[in-house]
Amino acid sequence: MKLSNEQATAALEATRALARRMMPVAVAMKVRALGRELETRAQDVEAERMKGLDTFGKKDESGNLMTSDNRVLFPTPEAAAAFQTFNAELMANEIECKHTIKLSELGEGDIKPEILWGLGDLLEEDDE
């Protein structure tokens, strides 16, 4: 299943929420495997984002990124735009995700629609 990094980020949050539910062990193991796969990807994406900030962000005399209100500053509007382009490309980049969850595996209990929405294409209809 191909997901953009943006979709994978939403799926990670949904997987974390899903992991707080009680479910059969086999399903819990699938949720755990999916979460681990998405977490690894999220760490890689964050590392790349930080490289982009390091490249385009404004730095002090010591070479540290300068921030204001917990936001990285940019030396010029062009540098800010270049980072936005870099970040958009990063988030649009697609990955192959090995794990999916079938609708029937979620059980009969209530589930928040935001979890289903976040799982997106990782949630599969059952074969008929």
Backbone torsions as a table, in degrees:
resi	resn	phi	psi	omega
1	MET	NA	124.9	178.3
2	LYS	-90.6	135.6	177.3
3	LEU	-135.4	143.6	171.2
4	SER	-74.7	162.0	177.1
5	ASN	-61.3	-32.8	176.8
6	GLU	-64.8	-44.1	177.1
7	GLN	-65.4	-38.0	179.5
8	ALA	-64.4	-35.4	177.4
9	THR	-64.2	-45.2	177.8
10	ALA	-64.4	-40.1	180.0
11	ALA	-65.5	-34.6	178.4
12	LEU	-63.7	-45.3	178.6
13	GLU	-62.5	-42.1	178.3
14	ALA	-64.9	-39.1	179.1
15	THR	-65.5	-39.1	176.9
16	ARG	-62.6	-41.9	178.7
17	ALA	-66.1	-41.4	179.6
18	LEU	-63.7	-35.1	-178.2
19	ALA	-65.8	-15.7	178.7
20	ARG	-84.3	-4.6	179.8
21	ARG	-91.2	152.9	172.5
22	MET	-79.4	137.8	179.5
23	MET	-157.5	164.0	177.8
24	PRO	-58.0	151.6	-175.9
25	VAL	-56.1	-43.8	-178.2
26	ALA	-60.6	-40.6	179.1
27	VAL	-71.3	-40.9	178.1
28	ALA	-59.5	-37.6	178.0
29	MET	-66.2	-38.3	176.7
30	LYS	-65.6	-42.7	178.7
31	VAL	-62.6	-41.8	178.6
32	ARG	-62.5	-45.5	179.7
33	ALA	-63.0	-42.7	177.9
34	LEU	-62.8	-45.5	179.3
35	GLY	-60.5	-42.0	179.8
36	ARG	-65.3	-41.5	178.8
37	GLU	-62.6	-45.2	-179.5
38	LEU	-69.4	-36.3	179.0
39	GLU	-64.3	-42.9	178.0
40	THR	-59.9	-44.6	179.4
41	ARG	-64.9	-40.4	179.6
42	ALA	-61.8	-38.7	178.0
43	GLN	-65.3	-40.6	178.0
44	ASP	-64.7	-43.0	179.3
45	VAL	-63.1	-43.3	179.7
46	GLU	-64.0	-38.4	177.6
47	ALA	-62.9	-42.1	177.9
48	GLU	-66.8	-39.2	178.3
49	ARG	-62.4	-41.8	178.6
50	MET	-64.9	-36.3	175.4
51	LYS	-62.5	-40.6	177.6
52	GLY	-63.4	-43.1	177.8
53	LEU	-63.3	-39.5	178.8
54	ASP	-64.4	-36.2	179.8
55	THR	-72.2	-45.5	-171.5
56	PHE	-100.5	-18.5	-174.9
57	GLY	-75.3	160.9	177.8
58	LYS	-81.3	137.0	-177.2
59	LYS	-121.3	150.5	176.0
60	ASP	-83.1	-175.3	-177.5
61	GLU	-60.3	-26.7	-179.4
62	SER	-87.7	-2.5	-180.0
63	GLY	87.3	10.9	178.4
64	ASN	-88.2	144.0	176.8
65	LEU	-62.9	136.9	179.2
66	MET	-92.9	138.5	-179.6
67	THR	-130.2	160.9	173.0
68	SER	-146.3	127.6	-176.5
69	ASP	52.2	43.4	178.8
70	ASN	62.0	23.8	176.5
71	ARG	-121.2	138.1	178.2
72	VAL	-69.8	136.7	176.8
73	LEU	-89.5	153.8	177.9
74	PHE	-120.3	144.3	-175.8
75	PRO	-68.5	-27.9	-178.7
76	THR	-146.1	160.5	173.5
77	PRO	-60.5	-31.6	178.7
78	GLU	-66.3	-38.6	177.9
79	ALA	-66.6	-39.7	177.3
80	ALA	-63.1	-43.0	179.3
81	ALA	-65.7	-39.1	178.5
82	ALA	-63.1	-40.8	177.5
83	PHE	-65.7	-41.7	179.5
84	GLN	-60.2	-40.6	177.1
85	THR	-64.5	-45.8	177.6
86	PHE	-57.2	-47.7	-177.1
87	ASN	-66.4	-39.9	178.2
88	ALA	-62.2	-41.7	177.3
89	GLU	-65.3	-41.0	178.4
90	LEU	-60.4	-47.1	-177.1
91	MET	-71.3	-26.5	178.8
92	ALA	-82.0	-17.4	-179.9
93	ASN	-57.7	135.3	-177.3
94	GLU	-97.6	148.6	176.0
95	ILE	-125.3	159.9	174.2
96	GLU	-97.2	122.5	179.7
97	CYS	-105.0	127.0	-175.0
98	LYS	-79.7	-26.4	-170.4
99	HIS	-107.6	144.3	172.9
100	THR	-138.1	168.8	178.3
101	ILE	-129.1	134.0	177.2
102	LYS	-83.8	147.0	-179.0
103	LEU	-55.0	-41.3	-178.6
104	SER	-64.3	-25.2	-178.5
105	GLU	-72.3	-14.6	-179.8
106	LEU	-77.6	-11.7	176.7
107	GLY	82.2	-170.6	-174.0
108	GLU	-95.8	-12.0	-176.1
109	GLY	-70.0	171.3	177.3
110	ASP	-70.2	147.7	177.3
111	ILE	-144.5	138.9	-179.1
112	LYS	-69.0	135.8	177.6
113	PRO	-57.0	-31.0	-179.6
114	GLU	-62.9	-29.0	177.0
115	ILE	-69.2	-45.6	178.8
116	LEU	-63.1	-41.3	179.1
117	TRP	-61.4	-45.2	-178.6
118	GLY	-65.2	-35.3	178.8
119	LEU	-67.8	-29.6	176.0
120	GLY	52.5	-128.3	-176.6
121	ASP	-72.3	-6.5	176.1
122	LEU	-77.4	-11.9	176.2
123	LEU	-97.2	118.8	-175.7
124	GLU	-107.3	143.1	171.2
125	GLU	-69.6	152.1	177.8
126	ASP	-76.0	146.0	175.5
127	ASP	-66.8	141.9	-179.0
128	GLU	-97.2	NA	NA
